[in-house]
C-alpha cells in the first residue's frame, strides 16, 4: 500500500547583495536584507502494511458412507437419507457408558423411572437449525415414525405408548412386561424426526404401532394373526411410499454441526450456530471422505488425510500407519459383536446338524481370526455368547459341558458319513448319489476382513475335501441377497450384545438378522431331552429380571446354540480406532 506524506523543507532562495550608497549631506541610508521563505513539497513514500492473519479453520477429517447425489437427501426414513452425517447433526436423550453403566445428559437432563413408566425432562435451549425449538413433540414424532416405517420392535414390544404432558417432558409407558434393556435402548436412539416436518404422517404411524400391539397380543394368546399381518404390510408399505416422497436436500438437525455440501466423494459439515453449546465445539468443520474399502482407508491414514476411523487393519499395516503419522495412535476397543459363518439351513446338507458340526470341526477358527482380524478374540465356545461375556454369565461347570469344536478331521469325517455323504477317490466329498459338494462362501464387497475370512474358510474347506469358493456381493445388495436365500454360507455379524446377551439370542432366533436369513427352525430338543422353542426362550430372557433365572436361560440357549450351530462364530470383534492426537 502506498501513501503520500507531506514534509516541510526549508531552503534559502539566494543571497541578496547589500548595496550601501552614501548620499551627501544627511541623505537617508537604504539597506537590503536576506529573508528566509518556507516552501511545502509533496514527496511519495512507500509504506507496507501487513494484514492480521486469519486463523485457518479447525477441521476434523474422518470417513463414512452415504448415497451419492442425486440420490442423497435429508430424510432419514427415505432411501438415500442422511448417511454419515447422523452422528454430527442429531443426538440422543442420554448417552450411556457401557463400561461404567453410567448415563450422561444430552437432550435429556433428568429422568425418573417407576415400575410403570420412564419420564424424561428435556433441556429447554435446544433448537433445530431452522430456529424451531426442540420439544417433547419431536421425541414423540421420532418414536412413532420409526415404529411406523421401521417397526422398531425392540422398542415397541415393551413400550405401550408415549405421552408429552408439556413441551419439555416425555413419558414412556411400559407394557405389562418391559424388557430388561428397554431403558438403555430407547435413551440411546438417535432423535431425528422433527415434528414440524413429519406431523402430517404421524396419524398413519400411530395406527401402525397400535396394530402391531394388537398383533403381538393376539399372538401371545395363540390366535391366528395372518389377516392382521397382511393389513399391517399394506399399511406399512403405503406409509413408506408417502414418506419417501419427502426428500429435502439436507437433513435438518440440532447437533453441533450441520451439513454444508455433499458430493460423491466428500461430505462437509460446518459448526452450527444454533447448537446450545457451540462455544464448546473445538472444530469448525467436519470433512467426511467416502469409506469404500479398508485398503483405501489405510492409504488415507498413511497420507495424513484422516484423523479418526476404525478400519480392520493387520499388524504390518498398523505399523506402517503409525510410522507415517507420528500423531496417530492405534486403540483397539470392544465392539460387543462377533463375526460368524452364517449357514443357509434351508438348503441340504446345511439343514443337517451333523453336517454343520462337521464344518465346525474342520475350520481352524483361530487361524481365521489371525488372518481376518488379528486384534480380535477367537471364539472358544461357539454358543451365541461373546468370549468377553462368557465368564460373567456361565459357570465353569457349565462351560465344561460345551463343545469347543477343536480341529478334528477324523471327527468331521465320521459326522459327514453319518449324514450320508461319501468321500471320493480324489479326496473330495460328494452326496450319496455322487454329486460333488461344491459351495460358495459369500462376503460383502469392501469389507476386507470379511473377504479375508471367506477366503481362508474356502481354502480350509477345499483343503479338507469340500470344494468352496468365494463370491463377493455389492454392499447395497448384501442384506437382501442373504434374506432371499441366495447363498450357501456367508460372513456376517453373529451377535450384537452391547447391553445384554439377550440381544444376541433374539438376533439369532427371534426377529433379528440371523433369524431372517438362516432358515433355522428354533424348535429343538433341549439338553434335558424336552422340546424347547429357542425363540420363546430368547423372548423370555428379554423380560426376566432375576439374575439367577437369567443365567439359567442363558445356559439353555448357549447349550442349544453350541449343539445345533445355526451359525459358526469364529471371532469377537475389537474396533481398531486410529486417532490423531493433537493438531497436524
N, C-alpha and C positions, 0 to 999 in steps of 0.2 A: 504494500500500500504506500502511496506517495502522498505528501502534504507539503504546502509552502509555508515557510517560516519567515516572518519579517524581521529583518535585522537592521539596526540603525548604525550607520557608519559615518564617522567624522572624516572630512577631507579638506585641506586648505585649497582655496581656489587660485592662489598665486601670491606673488609678492608685489605689493604696490610701492612704487618709488616715491619717497618723500622729497618733495621739491620745496625748498625754502627760498623765498625771494625777499630780499630786504628792500623796502621802498624808502626812499628818503623821507626825512622829517615826519616822524610819528605815524607813518602809514601802518595799518593793521597787518598782522602776520597770519598767513593761511597755512594749516597743517593737514596732510593726508595720512590716515592711519589704516593698518591692516585689520579687517573684520572677518571672523570665522563664520561659515554658513553651514547649517545642518541639512543633510540630504538623506531620504529613505529609499533603500534599494531592495527589491524582492529577489531572493535567491532560492531556487528549488532544492530541497533536501530530501533524500530518500529515507523513509522510516519503515522498518519491517515489524509488523505486528503478528505475534504467534497466537493462533486461536486456542482457547481452552479445549483440551482433548475430550471427546465424548466417549464415555465408557462403553466398551463392547458389551452386547447383551450376554448374560449368563445363560448358556444353552446346555440342556441335558439331552444326550443322544442315546437312543435305545432302538430296539427292533420290535416289530409286531406284525399283525395281519389285518387286512381289510379287503373288501371287494373293490376292484378298480373302477374309477369313474368310466362311464356314467352310471354304473350300477350302484355306486356308493350313495348312501343317503343317511339322514339323521333320525330315522325311525327304528328304534330297537326291535320292534315287532315285525318289521318288513325284511325281506331278503336284501342283503347288502347294507344293513343298518349298523351304524356307529363303529363297529370294529375295535381296533386297538385304542381308540380314544376313551373307551369306557372307564378305565382306571383313573383318568385325569379330569373328566368332566362331571362325573357322578360321585356319589358316596353312599354310605350305608347308615343305618340307625346307630349302631355301635360297632367298633372294631373288637376283635377277640384274639387274645394271645393264646395259642394252642398250648404252648409250653408251660405257661403260668396259670392258665384258666381265668385270666382277668379280662374284663371288658374296659374299653376306653371310649369316651363320648365322641360322637361325630355329629350326625343330625339330631340324635337324641342326647339329652343332657342328664336326665334322670329316668329311672324305671322302678316300677313296683310290681311284684308278682304275687298272685294269690293262687289258690287251688283251681280257680275258675278262669283266670284271665291274666294277661300281661299288659300293664299300662305304661306307655312311653310318653314322656314330656319332651317336646321338641324345642330346639333353640329358636329364638324369635328374630334373629338377624340374618337368616339365610334368604337369598334371592336367586331366582332364575336369571339367566343372562339378559333377558328382556326386561328386567326390573320387577317382574311379578314376585310377590313374597312367596316363599316356600311355606306351605301349611300342611296340616293333617290330611287335607283332601288329596294332596299329592301322594302321600303314603297309601291312602285308600285306593287311589287310582292305580298305583303300581301293583298292588297285590291282586286286585280283581282283574286288571287287564292281563297280567301274567297267568292267572288262573283260567281266564277265558281262552287265551291264544296258545299258551304253552302247557297248560294243565297244572303244573306245579303241585303234583300230588304229594310231594314230600312236605308241603306246607298245608294244603287244604284238606288232607285227610285228618289233620289234627287241629285245625282252626275252624271253628263253627262260623264265625263272622267277624268283621272288622267294623268298629264304630269310631266316630270322630265327634265327641261331645263339644269340642271347641276347636279353634284354629290351630292350637298347639298341643293337643292331646289325642293320642291314638290308643284304642283299646282292642287288643286281640283276645277274643273269647275262645277258650279252648273247647274242643269237642269233649265227649264223655271220657275219652282215653287219650290224652295228649302224649305225644312221643317224648322219649327221654332226651331228645336233642332238638326239639322244635324251637326252643328259645334261642339257641345258638344259630340255628338255620335262618330264622326269619330276621333276626337282628343284623345278620351279616349279608343280606341280599342287597344288591345294588338298587337304589331307588331311581328310576329313570323314566317315569311316565307322568309328565306334568298334567295336572288335572285340567288346566285351561286348554290343552291341546287334545286330550283324549276323552273328554267328558261325553262327547257325542256317542262313543261306543260302549260306555260303561253299562247301560241297561242290558245290552246283549251279553256282556261279560258276566254280569251278576247272575243272569239267568243260567248261563252255562255252569258257573260254580255251584249254584243251588241244585242243578240237575245232577252234577257229579255226586253231591252229597246224597241225593236220593238213590242213585245207583249203588253207592257203597253201602248204604243202609240195607237195601234190598238184597244185595249180595251176601251180606253178613247174616241175613235171615234165611238164606238158601233159596231165594226167589229167582225166577228167570228174568234177566235184565237185557236180553238180546234186543228187544224192540227199543228200549230206552237207549241202549248203546248206539243203535242206528240213528236215533233222533239226535243224540249228542254229537255224533260225527257230522251230521248235516249242519248243525248249528255252529260247531267249531270251524268247519270249512268256510261257511258263509262269513263268519266274523273275520277270519284270516284274510279272505279276499277283500273285504271292505277296508280293513286296517292297512293292508299292504298298498292300497292306492295312495295313501298319505306318504309322500316322500320329500320332506324338507331337505334342502341342500346340505345342511349341517345339523348335528344334534344340538338340542337346547339343554344346557346343563346349569349347574350351580357350584361346581367344584373350583379348584384353584386354577384350572386352565380352560380355555375354550378353543375349539377348532378354528384355525385360520384358513389353511389351504390343504387340499387333498389331491394328490396326483397318483399315478400308477406306482411310483417308486418311493414317495415320501409323504408323510402326514406331518403338518406343522401346527402346533398348538401354542398359543400365547397366554401369558398370565391374565387372568380375568380380574377386572377392577371391581366386579360385584361380589367377589368371594369375601366372606366375612373376616378372613384372616389374611388378606392379600399382602399386608405388610410383613408377614412372616414367611412368605414364599420366596425361597432363595433364587429360583430360576426365572428368567424372563420368557424363555421358550423351551418347548419340548419338541425335538425332532425325531420322528419315528421312521426308521427305514423299514422296507419290506423284508420280513423274515420268510425266506423261501426254503433254505436248507441249512443244516448245521455247518456244512463246509463253507458256505458263503459268510455265515456269521463269524467263523474263525478268521477268515481273511479280513473282515471289517475290524475285528478286535486288534489284529496284528497291525493294521494300518492306522489305528488310533481313531477310527470313525465312530466307535460305540463306547459308551461309558458303563452301561449296565445291561446284562441279559443273561440267560441261563441255558445256552445250548449244551447238549450232551457232548462231552469232549474227552477223547482219550488222553492218557498221560503225556505222550510226546507233544501233543498239540497244546496241552496246558502249559508245558514248559516253554514252548515257542511263544505263546501269547505273553506270558509273564516276562520273558526276556525282551520282547519287543516293546512292551509298555511298562516301565517301572512303577507307574501309579496303580497298576492293576493288581487285584487280589482275587484268588480263587477260593470260593467259600461254598462247599457242598453243605446243603441243609436238608432235613427230612421233607419229603413231598407227600408222605402219607398215601402212597399209591404203589401198586405192583404192576409189573409187566407180565403178561401171560400169553400162552399159546391157546387161543380160542379154537374150539373144535366144533364142527358142524355135526351135532349128534343126530340130525335128521337124515343124515346120509350113512349108508353102510360103507365101511365097517366101523365108522366112528360112533355108531349107535350102540356098539357092543362095549360093555365095561372092560372086558378083558383086553380089547384092542387099545383102549385109552390107557389102561395100566401098562401095557407093553410099551407104548410110546414113552411113558414116564420113566421106565427102566432103561430105555435106550438113550435118552437125552442127558447129556452132561450139563446140568444147569449152571454149575459154577463156571464152566468154560464159556457158556453162552453169556453169562453176566460179565466175565472178564473182557470179552470181545465187544459186547454191545454197550455196556455201561460199567466201566472199570470201578467207578466210585459208588456203585450201588451195593446192595447186600443180597447175597444169594439166599433164595428161599430154601430152608432146610426141610420144612414140612409143608407141602402143597395142600393147604387146608382152608383158604379164604381168610386167614389171619396174617397180618403183616409180621415179619420177623421181629420188628421193634415192639409189637404189642403182644407177642406170644406169651411171654412170662407174666405179663400183667393180668391175663385172662384165663390161663390154664395152669393146672398143677403139673409138677414134674412127673407124677404118676400117670396122668392122662397123656402127656406128651410121649411117654414110653410106649403107648398103645398105637401111636400114629406111624404110618409108613413113610420113611424118608425117601423111598424110591432111589436109593443109591444105584449108580450104573451097574446093571447086571444083565448082560446079553443072554445068558442061559435062561434066566427067569423070563425075559422078554420072549424068547423063542417058545418056551413052554406055554405062555399065555396065547401067543399067536396060533399055535397048533390047537389049543383048546377052543379057539374061536373059529376053527375050520379052515385056517389058512395054511398054505404049503410053501416050502422053500424049494426053489428050482435048482437044477444042476449048476446054473450060472451064479448061484448065490443070492438071487433076488426072489422076493416073496410074491405069491400070487394067490388069488382066490381059489376056492375048491375046483372051479371049472377051468382053471388055468389062466384066467385074466390077470395080467401083471398088475401089481399095486403101484400106481403112479399118481402122485398127488401134488398139489400146489400149496405153497405157504405164501399167503398174501401179506404185503406190507404197504404202509402208506408212503407215498412219494414225499420226499423232503425230510422225513424222519430218519436220519441216517442211523440212529441207534436201533430203530425197528428194522430197518433194512439189513443191518449187520446181524441182528438176532435171527431174522428169517434166513439169511444166507448160511449162518452157522447151523441152524436147525436142519435145513435142507441137506447140508453137507453130511451131518451126523447120521441122518436117516438113510441117505443114499449109501454111505459107507457101511452101514449095518446091513442093508439089503432091501430097503424100501425106497424106491425111486421118488425123489421130490425135487421140485424146482421152485424158484421164487417168481411171484407175479407182483409187480408194482402197480398200485392203483392211485389215481389222482386224489389229492386230499379232499376236494369238494365232493367227491363221489364215494369216499371210503365207507362212511357210515351206512349209506343206502345200499352199497354193494353187499355188505355183510348182512344187513337186515333182510335183503332179498334172498339170502341163502346161496349166493353165487360165490361160494368158497368151500375149500376143504378144511384148511387150517389158516389161522390169521393171527398176526401180532396185534394185541390190544391191551389197553389198561385192564387189569384184572379186577382190582377193587380200589375204591377210594374210601378211606376211613379216617378222615381228618378229625372227626369228633368222637366216633364210637365204631366198634366192629359191626354194629347193626347196619351201618351204611353199606359195608361191603357185601353182606349177605342179601340185602334187598336188591343190590345191583346184580347179583348172580341169579337169584331165584324168584324175585317178586316182580318189580316193574322197572328194573334197571337195564342198562345197555346189554350186558351179557345175557340176561334173560331174553332179550328181544332178538338175539342172533343165534343162540346156541341150539335151540330146539330141544333143550333138555327137559324131560318130564320130572318135576320136583317131587313126585310121589314115589318114595323108595322104601326099602326095608331098613329100619334103623339098627343101631348096634345092639339093641335088646331084642331084635327079631320082630318087632312090631312095625306095622306100616306107619310111615310118618310123611307129612306134607312139608317139605322144606320151605316153601313159600309162606305157609301159615306160621311156621316156626320163626322165620325172619320177621314177619309182622308182629308176632308175639314178643320177640326180643325188643322191638322198637318201642313197645309201651310198658315194658317191665321195669319197675323202679327199684326193686330189691336187688342189690348187687350179687348176693349169693345165687339167686334164681337166674340172673343174667348169665353168670358163669356156667350154670348147668346147661342153659340153652345154647350158649356159645360152644361148649364142648360137643353137644349133639350135632350142631351144624358143622363144626370143624371136622368131626369124625366122618360125617357123610360126604363132605366135600373131598376129603382125603381118600375115601373109599371109591367114590363114583367119578371123580375127576371131570366135571363138566368143562373145566379149564385146567391147564397145567401152568401154574405160576412159576417163574424162574428167577425173578429178582424184585427187590423193593427199591424203588427209585429214590435217589437223592438228587434234588435240583442243584445243578452246578452253577452257582452265580459267579460271574466275573464282575467286579466292582472297581471302578476307578476312584481312588481315594484322593480327594483334592481337586484342584483346577489344573487343566493342562496348560 
